């Protein structure tokens, strides 16, 4: 693609032309996916990152300056940030798993009887999730299904299932932390 058609596509994209989004995705998603896959080594995480890159690009398209960088360069920069976010998320999960592995007995997981007020708060936060995320979280934690089983049951991509769980837990944790801090 020579410089003029790419610049014209970038302008259409920045202006909010949805057909330009399709063209941009078709042209650069293989590059973004390959970068993510090489860095992360996991196909579903690479798919998730690719999806996030183009959602981020679309929602922040007005901040893109065609005079400062080519659209492809801007997309690669977003991809690098999303890949770094995924590595950071993985590190947090590994740290949590490590902490859980240090527990010596299953009794350590439940020291006190469950607090009814906390159970109600968690149930309320679960109800606040969007319907798809709510179904995924319920299947994961109440029905004890694996991510793959949930994806098959709901006919959803595996990366989307993982994203729903990750984002839902983060949202719920943040809201519950605010609730605990409040007087």
HUWO-V161311 format. One record per residue. N is the residue number from 1. PHI is phi in whole degrees, 0 to 359 (NA if undefined). NEAR is the number of other ideal C-beta (glycine too) atoms within 10 Angstrom. D_FIRST is the distance of its C-alpha to the first C-alpha in Angstrom with 2 decimals. Layout:
# HUWO-V161311
N;PHI;NEAR;D_FIRST
N;PHI;NEAR;D_FIRST
This chain:
# HUWO-V161311
1;NA;10;0.00
2;282;6;3.78
3;297;8;6.61
4;294;8;8.27
5;298;9;6.67
6;294;16;6.41
7;295;15;9.87
8;296;12;11.07
9;297;18;10.44
10;299;21;12.20
11;295;14;14.92
12;297;16;15.54
13;299;25;15.80
14;299;16;18.13
15;283;10;20.12
16;96;11;20.92
17;286;15;19.16
18;295;10;19.78
19;291;10;17.32
20;292;20;14.59
21;300;16;16.28
22;300;11;16.02
23;296;14;12.27
24;296;23;11.99
25;296;19;14.62
26;300;9;13.27
27;283;15;9.95
28;250;20;11.83
29;297;16;15.41
30;298;11;15.47
31;293;14;14.63
32;298;26;17.24
33;300;18;19.65
34;297;13;19.51
35;301;20;20.24
36;294;25;23.04
37;296;17;24.46
38;297;10;24.68
39;282;17;26.40
40;267;17;28.59
41;71;9;29.33
42;225;16;29.98
43;299;13;27.88
44;292;18;29.37
45;293;22;28.97
46;295;22;25.30
47;296;20;24.89
48;298;24;26.87
49;298;26;24.81
50;301;24;21.52
51;300;19;23.25
52;296;21;24.58
53;300;26;21.31
54;285;19;19.80
55;294;12;23.20
56;299;15;23.48
57;298;23;20.10
58;294;15;21.03
59;286;9;24.56
60;247;11;23.75
61;300;19;20.69
62;290;9;22.85
63;276;9;23.26
64;287;17;19.57
65;248;10;19.20
66;297;15;15.85
67;282;5;17.62
68;270;8;18.50
69;202;14;15.44
70;292;14;11.84
71;301;22;12.08
72;298;16;11.20
73;294;10;14.00
74;297;21;16.28
75;297;25;15.97
76;296;16;16.82
77;296;13;19.72
78;297;20;20.99
79;301;25;20.78
80;300;15;22.87
81;293;13;25.41
82;293;22;25.70
83;295;22;26.13
84;298;12;28.80
85;300;12;30.43
86;294;20;30.67
87;299;12;32.25
88;295;10;34.67
89;298;15;35.55
90;298;13;36.26
91;297;10;38.47
92;295;11;40.45
93;296;11;40.96
94;299;10;42.13
95;296;10;44.53
96;294;10;45.93
97;298;10;46.37
98;297;9;48.12
99;297;9;50.47
100;294;10;51.26
101;293;8;52.01
102;288;8;54.55
103;293;10;56.63
104;269;7;59.47
105;231;6;60.90
106;301;7;59.56
107;298;8;62.28
108;295;10;60.39
109;291;8;57.69
110;235;8;60.25
111;272;6;62.82
112;238;5;64.05
113;299;6;64.20
114;301;9;61.16
115;277;10;61.43
116;300;8;61.63
117;297;9;60.11
118;293;12;57.06
119;298;10;56.73
120;293;10;56.76
121;299;16;54.14
122;297;15;51.82
123;299;9;52.42
124;295;13;51.69
125;295;18;48.41
126;298;16;47.43
127;295;8;48.14
128;281;12;45.80
129;291;18;42.74
130;296;12;40.43
131;305;7;41.60
132;297;14;38.99
133;296;21;39.48
134;298;15;43.22
135;298;17;43.32
136;297;27;41.35
137;296;20;43.61
138;298;14;46.74
139;295;20;45.82
140;288;20;45.01
141;258;14;48.07
142;262;9;50.69
143;263;10;50.02
144;57;8;48.92
145;270;18;45.99
146;285;12;43.26
147;301;19;39.64
148;296;11;38.99
149;295;14;41.98
150;295;23;40.89
151;302;20;37.37
152;292;13;39.05
153;295;14;41.69
154;265;16;39.39
155;53;6;36.53
156;237;18;34.16
157;298;14;31.53
158;303;18;33.26
159;299;21;30.96
160;292;20;31.86
161;300;28;35.54
162;299;22;35.34
163;296;20;33.58
164;301;23;36.26
165;296;18;39.00
166;299;15;37.63
167;294;15;36.92
168;295;22;40.22
169;295;14;42.28
170;295;12;40.80
171;299;15;41.49
172;296;19;44.96
173;299;11;45.79
174;299;11;44.78
175;291;14;46.84
176;291;15;49.77
177;296;10;49.78
178;295;9;50.00
179;297;13;52.82
180;290;9;54.73
181;282;7;54.48
182;297;6;55.64
183;292;2;59.43
